[in-house]
Amino acid sequence: MVEKAAGENRFNWRLPLYAVGALIVFLPFIIYAYDIGEILYLAIGVPIVSLALLIVVVFGKRRLTVLSMLVVYWAVTWGLFRNSFDLRSVGRWLLWSKDYKAEVLAQPESPNGELRHIDWDGWGWGGSDTTVYLVYDPADSLSVTTKNHPSSRFSGIPCEVPRIRRLESHWYSVVFYTNTVWSRCN
């Protein structure tokens, strides 16, 4: 009887992994439906899972284990939220880069020296939209700018941009300022 009670209080390291598994289920929402998926996950998924785990902490027997699951769940959720744009970019690039490359390379070269690009991603609400372009840079001149640059203008991009991220050699995601698009710089 004493051995059984001691075994119930022992910390089980496998159970916190279930919290990580639950988050993996929500990664497709971030990749496929950035705005709405993230909102649904944060507004519905996190509170429901957190409430369920808190109820188990209050009324259950394995309080330390379930509490650790909750802490891991919140930590991974925060990490996903903080890095959701990068996760989305990497996920989309890994899954569909061949299609994106074909679409960009099918465009004719611009006579005014602008880099070939497509509208690749974006988010916003209420008239405040942020646009992200997938840009092909055959000279790879943007590779220097991805390391440590303040927001500025770059050759081949008509607008000032706050962020450029290298996806692979010659391919970049370029985030424009809110309410700025390639054809109309504010």
C-alpha positions in Angstrom: 0.0 0.0 0.0 2.8 2.4 0.8 4.7 1.5 -2.4 1.5 2.3 -4.5 1.1 5.7 -2.9 4.8 6.6 -3.5 4.4 5.6 -7.1 1.4 7.9 -7.6 3.4 10.9 -6.4 6.4 10.2 -8.6 6.9 12.6 -11.5 6.1 11.1 -14.9 8.2 12.7 -17.6 6.0 11.3 -20.5 2.9 13.3 -19.6 4.3 16.8 -20.3 5.1 15.5 -23.9 1.3 15.3 -24.4 1.1 19.1 -24.2 3.8 19.4 -26.9 1.8 16.9 -29.0 -1.3 19.0 -28.6 0.5 22.0 -30.0 1.8 20.0 -33.0 -1.8 19.5 -33.9 -2.2 23.2 -34.2 0.9 23.9 -36.4 -1.2 23.3 -39.6 -3.4 26.2 -38.5 -0.4 28.5 -38.4 0.8 27.3 -41.8 -2.5 27.2 -43.7 -4.6 29.9 -42.1 -2.3 32.4 -40.5 -4.7 35.1 -39.2 -7.8 33.0 -38.4 -5.9 29.9 -37.4 -3.8 31.8 -34.9 -6.8 33.7 -33.5 -8.8 30.5 -33.1 -5.9 28.8 -31.4 -5.2 31.6 -29.0 -8.8 32.5 -28.3 -10.4 29.1 -28.1 -7.8 26.3 -28.0 -5.4 27.7 -25.4 -8.2 28.7 -22.9 -10.0 25.3 -23.2 -6.9 23.2 -22.8 -5.7 25.4 -20.0 -9.0 25.2 -18.2 -9.1 21.5 -18.5 -5.6 21.1 -17.2 -6.3 23.5 -14.3 -9.4 21.5 -13.3 -7.2 18.4 -13.2 -4.6 20.2 -11.1 -7.3 21.3 -8.6 -9.2 18.0 -8.4 -6.7 15.4 -9.7 -4.1 13.2 -8.1 -1.0 13.9 -10.3 -0.9 17.7 -9.6 2.8 18.1 -10.3 2.7 16.2 -13.6 -0.4 18.0 -14.9 1.0 21.4 -13.7 4.2 20.7 -15.6 2.1 19.8 -18.7 0.4 23.2 -18.4 3.7 25.1 -18.0 5.1 23.3 -21.1 1.9 23.9 -23.0 2.0 27.7 -22.3 5.8 27.9 -23.0 5.4 26.2 -26.4 2.3 28.2 -27.2 4.2 31.4 -26.4 7.1 30.3 -28.6 4.7 29.4 -31.5 3.0 32.8 -31.2 6.3 34.7 -31.0 7.7 32.9 -34.0 4.5 32.2 -36.0 5.5 34.3 -39.0 8.8 32.6 -39.3 7.2 29.2 -38.8 4.6 29.9 -41.4 7.3 31.1 -43.9 9.5 28.1 -43.4 6.6 25.7 -43.5 5.1 27.2 -46.7 8.5 27.3 -48.3 9.3 23.7 -47.5 5.9 22.5 -48.7 5.4 24.6 -51.8 8.6 26.3 -52.9 8.6 24.6 -56.2 5.2 26.1 -57.1 6.2 29.5 -55.8 9.4 29.5 -57.8 7.7 28.6 -61.0 5.2 31.4 -60.5 7.8 34.0 -59.9 10.2 32.8 -62.7 7.3 32.8 -65.2 7.2 36.6 -64.9 9.1 38.7 -67.4 12.0 40.7 -66.2 11.2 44.3 -65.3 12.6 47.0 -67.6 13.2 49.3 -64.6 15.4 46.9 -62.7 12.8 45.8 -60.1 13.2 42.3 -58.8 10.7 39.6 -59.8 8.2 39.0 -57.0 4.7 37.8 -56.1 2.4 38.7 -53.3 3.2 35.9 -51.0 1.6 36.5 -47.6 -0.1 39.1 -45.6 -2.2 39.9 -42.6 -4.3 42.7 -41.2 -7.7 43.9 -40.3 -9.8 47.0 -40.6 -7.9 48.5 -43.5 -4.5 48.1 -42.0 -2.9 45.3 -44.1 0.7 44.2 -44.1 2.0 42.6 -47.3 4.8 40.1 -47.7 6.4 39.5 -51.1 8.4 36.5 -52.3 11.3 38.0 -54.2 13.8 36.4 -56.6 17.2 38.1 -56.5 19.4 36.5 -59.2 22.4 38.5 -58.0 21.8 37.6 -54.4 22.4 41.2 -53.5 19.8 41.0 -50.7 21.9 38.4 -48.8 23.9 41.2 -47.1 20.8 43.0 -46.0 19.3 40.0 -44.1 22.1 40.0 -41.6 22.0 43.3 -39.8 20.2 46.1 -41.5 18.0 48.9 -40.4 14.9 49.4 -42.4 15.7 51.1 -45.6 15.4 50.9 -49.4 17.2 48.3 -51.4 18.1 48.0 -55.1 15.3 46.3 -57.0 12.6 47.0 -54.3 10.7 50.2 -54.8 9.6 50.8 -51.2 11.4 51.0 -47.8 11.1 47.7 -46.0 11.5 46.8 -42.3 12.4 43.1 -42.8 14.0 40.8 -45.3 14.4 37.1 -44.6 16.4 34.7 -46.7 14.6 31.5 -47.6 17.4 30.0 -49.7 19.9 31.3 -52.1 18.4 34.0 -54.4 14.9 33.7 -52.6 13.7 36.1 -50.0 10.5 37.1 -48.2 10.2 40.9 -48.0 7.9 42.4 -45.4 6.5 45.8 -46.4 5.3 48.4 -43.9 1.6 48.3 -43.1 -0.6 49.7 -45.9 2.3 49.7 -48.4 2.3 47.6 -51.5 4.9 47.1 -54.3 3.1 49.3 -56.8 2.3 52.1 -54.4 4.9 53.3 -51.8 3.7 55.8 -49.2 
